[in-house]
Amino acid sequence: MGVIGIIGLLIFGAVLLGGLVLVGMRDDAEGDPLERRLAEYGDRELPQSLEELELSLSTRERVIIPMYRALANFAVRFTPENQIDSIRRQIELAGKTQTMEPVAFFGQRIALTLALGVGAFFVFFFVAHWGVVKGVAATVIGSLLGYYLPVLQLQGQISRRQDGIIKDLPDALDLLTICVEAGLGFEQAMGKVYEKWDNDLATAFGRVLQEIQLGKRRGEALRDMSNRMDVPDVTSFVAALIQAEQLGVSIAKILRIQSDQMRVKRRQRAQEKAQQAPVKMMIPMVLLIFPSIWIVLLGPSIIILMESGVVGSV
């Protein structure tokens, strides 16, 4: 079997085993399990026994999800507490606190590590018939890949969330400024942002409003919001609001200043990315575009020279 066939088997095995892991994790993101279960059994007759009730469940609910949860609990049992807190912090930064827990994350890491490690061991030892050294190295690489893939995915989600918040913050500040200058209070203005938009920043504003309604001070709720985002622009905005509240400065004036500053920062970031574009374009141009152009331009000439014997005589 060639290298392409081995790579194809690895990709197929990774997709298959990774799909089983994702199926086991998907139950937390499908809504309320109680409502789903009631809707599932609302039109059915009552089962006659506990065995009949258990057999009426799907294979995912009877086999995959319990195995996955048991594996996750086993992984967390031997994980240091500081590492669990670090993962919980990263999940919070990614905005996945409602759909993911540290237990599920560690279960995903262990499951993918075993899946890719066993898959690489089977393919390289029994299919490709590699040597012991190469097979063990490939198995270790597959296991490390499965162990670090969830971390890379979580870091990517954090980066995308923070970039989205940075892009949406100037527009949100403009809307807050307009609402406050029109006579609304700051909480009512945040409610308008939460009502009009559907993004991570608006969701964070909605959570701040809920915490304020439950009795938390506004400054403390805003500070907790900035800690959950870890975005420098949001941190400076919240610090300015808290300082204005303590000194008795007009909120509308602070919002106007912050809105202008955030818009200037966004323009500067756009200019910086525009200046980086030629450097980033150089690599694909040199490796992909220029060779293709040379082949198109010089290919017919080289063929003519080879047929005329000029290249061969040289």
Secondary structure, 3 states (H helix, E strand, C coil): CCHHHHHHHHHHHHHHHHHHHHHHHHHHHCCCHHHHHHHHHCCCCCCCCHHHHHHCCCHHHHHHHHHHHHHHHHHHHCCCHHHHHHHHHHHHHCCCCCCCCHHHHHHHHHHHHHHHHHHHHHHHHHHCCCCHHHHHHHHHHHHHHHHHHHHHHHHHHHHHHHHHHHHHHHHHHHHHHHHHHCCCCHHHHHHHHHHHCCCHHHHHHHHHHHHHHCCCCHHHHHHHHHHHHCCHHHHHHHHHHHHHHHHCCCHHHHHHHHHHHHHHHHHHHHHHHHHHHHHHHHHHHHHHHHHHHHHHHHHHHHHHHHHHCHHHHC
